[in-house]
Amino acid sequence: MSQLGAPELIIIAVVLIALFGWKKLPDMARSLGRSARVFKSEVDELKKDGKPAPSEASRSTVPGDVVDADAERRAAEARLADAERRAAEARAEADRLRAASAAGTPTTSTHSSATPGSTQAGSTDDVRRDTTF
């Protein structure tokens, strides 16, 4: 078989230009280059496949503090007990205000936003709020 010389290469170039057009050839060459780069990176990944490499996440993760689960549980229980205590106080205050309102006596509450000199006997909106938590 003979080697490709200049006349043969010129004929191949003319056939390619005739088939694909002058404007499409640079785009095709660019696509071919991108495909070759992707293929090369995939081959490199296959070569590394047997070796464990640290991932990006493991390299960028900051080591954290050790958490004591028992201490966290005790703190959560303390917060829950405090919330339950405050809820019971709020229910007791609501019951006291309801009883005072039913009796028709003016009441003042330490938790209300009443102005000095005003009474809450006529204000039932604050008393009848939903107190369930």
C-alpha positions in Angstrom: 0.0 0.0 0.0 1.3 3.4 -0.9 1.7 6.4 1.4 -0.6 9.4 1.4 1.1 12.2 -0.4 0.2 15.9 -1.0 -2.2 15.3 -3.9 -4.2 12.7 -1.9 -4.4 15.0 1.2 -5.6 17.9 -1.0 -8.3 15.6 -2.6 -9.5 14.5 0.9 -9.6 18.2 2.1 -11.7 19.2 -1.0 -14.1 16.3 -0.4 -14.5 17.2 3.3 -15.2 20.9 2.4 -17.7 19.8 -0.2 -19.5 17.4 2.2 -19.6 19.6 5.3 -19.2 23.1 4.1 -16.6 25.7 4.8 -18.4 27.2 7.9 -19.0 23.9 9.6 -15.4 22.6 9.7 -14.2 24.8 12.6 -17.2 23.8 14.7 -16.5 20.1 13.9 -12.9 20.5 14.9 -13.8 22.2 18.2 -16.3 19.4 19.0 -13.7 16.8 18.2 -11.2 18.5 20.5 -13.8 18.6 23.3 -14.6 15.0 22.9 -10.9 14.0 23.0 -10.6 16.0 26.3 -13.6 14.2 27.8 -12.3 10.9 26.7 -8.9 11.5 28.2 -10.4 12.6 31.5 -12.5 9.4 31.6 -9.5 7.3 30.9 -7.6 9.0 33.8 -10.5 8.4 36.1 -10.6 4.7 35.1 -6.8 4.5 36.0 -7.5 6.0 39.4 -10.5 3.8 40.0 -8.6 1.2 42.0 -7.0 3.8 44.2 -9.1 5.4 47.0 -8.7 9.1 46.6 -10.1 11.6 49.1 -13.2 13.4 47.8 -13.6 17.1 47.7 -16.1 17.0 50.6 -13.6 15.2 52.8 -10.9 17.7 52.0 -13.0 20.7 52.7 -14.8 19.4 55.9 -13.9 21.1 59.1 -13.5 18.7 62.0 -16.2 19.5 64.6 -16.6 19.2 68.3 -17.5 15.9 70.0 -21.0 16.0 71.2 -22.0 14.4 74.5 -25.4 12.8 73.7 -26.3 12.5 77.4 -25.6 16.2 78.1 -27.6 17.2 75.0 -30.5 15.0 76.2 -30.4 16.5 79.7 -30.4 20.0 78.3 -33.3 19.2 76.0 -35.3 17.8 79.0 -34.5 20.9 81.0 -35.8 23.1 78.2 -38.9 21.0 77.9 -39.6 21.2 81.7 -39.1 25.0 81.6 -41.6 25.3 78.7 -44.1 23.1 80.5 -43.7 25.2 83.6 -44.3 28.4 81.7 -47.3 26.8 79.9 -48.8 25.8 83.3 -48.3 29.4 84.6 -50.0 30.8 81.5 -52.9 28.4 81.9 -53.3 29.4 85.6 -53.2 33.1 84.7 -55.8 32.6 82.0 -58.0 30.7 84.4 -57.6 33.5 87.0 -58.5 36.1 84.4 -61.5 34.1 83.3 -62.7 33.7 86.8 -62.2 37.4 87.5 -64.0 38.4 84.3 -67.0 36.1 85.1 -67.2 37.6 88.6 -67.2 41.1 87.0 -64.3 42.4 89.0 -61.6 44.5 87.3 -58.3 42.7 87.1 -54.8 43.8 86.4 -52.3 41.3 85.1 -48.5 41.5 85.3 -48.3 40.1 81.8 -50.8 42.5 80.2 -50.1 45.7 78.3 -52.7 47.7 80.1 -52.1 51.3 80.6 -52.1 52.8 84.1 -55.6 53.5 85.3 -57.4 51.2 82.8 -59.1 48.0 83.6 -59.5 44.8 81.7 -63.1 44.0 82.7 -64.4 45.0 79.3 -61.5 43.4 77.4 -62.3 39.7 76.8 -60.0 39.4 73.7 -57.0 38.8 75.9 -58.8 36.3 78.1 -60.3 34.1 75.4 -57.1 33.4 73.5 -56.2 29.9 72.8 -53.8 28.8 75.5 -52.9 25.3 74.2 -49.3 24.8 73.4 
